[in-house]
Amino acid sequence: MYFLAAEGGEATHNPIIPIWQEIVVGLVAFGILCFVLMKFVFPRMEQTFQARVDAIEGGIKRAEAAQAEANQLLEQYRAQLAEARTDAAKIRDDARADAEGIRQDILAKAREESDRVIAAGKEQLAAERATIVRELRTEVGTLAVDLASRIVGESLADEARRKGTVDRFLSGLESTGAR
Amino acid sequence: MFGQANVLAAGQAAFPPSVEDFYLPSILPWGAHDSYWFTKITAMVWIAVGVLIIFFLATYRNPQLVPTKKQWFAESIYGFVRNNIAVDMIGHRGVRFAPYFTTLFCFVLLTNMFAIIPFFQISPNSHIAFPAILAVISYLLFNWVGIRHHGFVKYFKNSLIPPAPWYILPLLIPIEFFSTFLVRPFSLAVRLFANMFAGHMLLLVFTLGGFAMLSANTWLAPVSVLSWTMTIALTFLEFLVICLQAYVFTVLTASYVQGALADEH
């Protein structure tokens, strides 16, 4: 660059020899850059990174805690549910047993009652039958004696009563009927 | 800043480009060639510092647990350097170096990037002063960390005496000293500087070459177009180099710190 050299009247530069003014400028400028970035920017970046790590780890920890709590609650609910089921089954069994007992009681009572009613009926029937038979027996005797008296023309009633003829006859009838 | 463009427009472009193309006239005072306080280069450094400070302060003014898009972007830059460089190289102890590494990475990346941003089109890192500052800081950093971690004597013992038979030590100790304490800052600085210097020089060669051929002979116009096409292709290559060098500078610094912290050789 002849014209440059001519214009400035400057000796040629050696590129490997630093210019001291540039060293001063470079030192000051780079010093300022280092000061600002290393004091105000990068430490805050480290802080942000750390905060981010904390946030993520904290989030994971919180999630784990929540998961554990949820699991525990689930276990608890399951236990409670199982307990409730057993209780319900027991109650149902008890109720069934009670119902069965009551039914048996009622049945027994009913049977007893019916037996009693039947027995009373039978007794009454027998009594009535006996009465009727007795009445009939006297009636039949009287009728037969009356009839015979009319036929024979004399009173046989006293005779018959005296000798028990009618009774004997009836007894004979009964025994043949019973046989 | 637009001096080059004027020169190009006037068809006065000298070819081939020289080292002097890297030393533009100063902005304040305007056009001076012996004043370096306020040149395009220093202006770009200030712009880089300003852009980075504003970007990070704006995106991280009110950090949220669930990040916004901008916050996420700022965080992923820091996260990249923190996890993929600091923690990967140094282990969990690397986290405390991550802020510096990220600052370093962002600064180098952006100042490198000026090499291909229109109207800037030169990287401050093509002036060795800036890579040198960063390299010296890295040098002081790893030595300081090592001395603080091991104590002065043990640190130098660890660094200088490799586990080797005693008779070979007289040969190894000077080599270790040379490579660890002399070459490291120099190689760091020169690697970045030379890459950016060469990148800018390449782009200059192809851009100015196009103009030079055009002004020499109009029939060479197709070759000029080819030359400018090459400039575009090389710009993409530059992009790769820019990112790679920013990464390499940070990774090497991390690796030196790791070496200083390592318990045994």
Boltz contact constraints between the chains, C-beta under 6 A:
constraints:
  - contact:
      token1: [A, 1]
      token2: [B, 14]
      max_distance: 6.0
  - contact:
      token1: [A, 1]
      token2: [B, 18]
      max_distance: 6.0
  - contact:
      token1: [A, 1]
      token2: [B, 20]
      max_distance: 6.0
  - contact:
      token1: [A, 4]
      token2: [B, 20]
      max_distance: 6.0
  - contact:
      token1: [A, 8]
      token2: [B, 33]
      max_distance: 6.0
  - contact:
      token1: [A, 10]
      token2: [B, 33]
      max_distance: 6.0
  - contact:
      token1: [A, 13]
      token2: [B, 19]
      max_distance: 6.0
  - contact:
      token1: [A, 13]
      token2: [B, 23]
      max_distance: 6.0
  - contact:
      token1: [A, 15]
      token2: [B, 19]
      max_distance: 6.0
  - contact:
      token1: [A, 16]
      token2: [B, 128]
      max_distance: 6.0
  - contact:
      token1: [A, 18]
      token2: [B, 128]
      max_distance: 6.0
  - contact:
      token1: [A, 18]
      token2: [B, 129]
      max_distance: 6.0
  - contact:
      token1: [A, 18]
      token2: [B, 132]
      max_distance: 6.0
  - contact:
      token1: [A, 19]
      token2: [B, 36]
      max_distance: 6.0
  - contact:
      token1: [A, 19]
      token2: [B, 129]
      max_distance: 6.0
  - contact:
      token1: [A, 21]
      token2: [B, 36]
      max_distance: 6.0
  - contact:
      token1: [A, 21]
      token2: [B, 37]
      max_distance: 6.0
  - contact:
      token1: [A, 22]
      token2: [B, 36]
      max_distance: 6.0
  - contact:
      token1: [A, 22]
      token2: [B, 127]
      max_distance: 6.0
  - contact:
      token1: [A, 22]
      token2: [B, 129]
      max_distance: 6.0
  - contact:
      token1: [A, 23]
      token2: [B, 129]
      max_distance: 6.0
  - contact:
      token1: [A, 25]
      token2: [B, 42]
      max_distance: 6.0
  - contact:
      token1: [A, 26]
      token2: [B, 129]
      max_distance: 6.0
  - contact:
      token1: [A, 26]
      token2: [B, 130]
      max_distance: 6.0
  - contact:
      token1: [A, 26]
      token2: [B, 133]
      max_distance: 6.0
  - contact:
      token1: [A, 27]
      token2: [B, 133]
      max_distance: 6.0
  - contact:
      token1: [A, 29]
      token2: [B, 45]
      max_distance: 6.0
  - contact:
      token1: [A, 29]
      token2: [B, 46]
      max_distance: 6.0
  - contact:
      token1: [A, 29]
      token2: [B, 49]
      max_distance: 6.0
  - contact:
      token1: [A, 33]
      token2: [B, 49]
      max_distance: 6.0
  - contact:
      token1: [A, 33]
      token2: [B, 52]
      max_distance: 6.0
  - contact:
      token1: [A, 34]
      token2: [B, 103]
      max_distance: 6.0
  - contact:
      token1: [A, 36]
      token2: [B, 53]
      max_distance: 6.0
  - contact:
      token1: [A, 37]
      token2: [B, 56]
      max_distance: 6.0
  - contact:
      token1: [A, 37]
      token2: [B, 103]
      max_distance: 6.0
  - contact:
      token1: [A, 38]
      token2: [B, 99]
      max_distance: 6.0
  - contact:
      token1: [A, 41]
      token2: [B, 56]
      max_distance: 6.0
  - contact:
      token1: [A, 41]
      token2: [B, 60]
      max_distance: 6.0
  - contact:
      token1: [A, 42]
      token2: [B, 78]
      max_distance: 6.0
  - contact:
      token1: [A, 42]
      token2: [B, 99]
      max_distance: 6.0
  - contact:
      token1: [A, 44]
      token2: [B, 60]
      max_distance: 6.0
  - contact:
      token1: [A, 44]
      token2: [B, 63]
      max_distance: 6.0
  - contact:
      token1: [A, 45]
      token2: [B, 75]
      max_distance: 6.0
  - contact:
      token1: [A, 45]
      token2: [B, 78]
      max_distance: 6.0
  - contact:
      token1: [A, 48]
      token2: [B, 63]
      max_distance: 6.0
  - contact:
      token1: [A, 51]
      token2: [B, 65]
      max_distance: 6.0
  - contact:
      token1: [A, 52]
      token2: [B, 65]
      max_distance: 6.0
  - contact:
      token1: [A, 55]
      token2: [B, 65]
      max_distance: 6.0
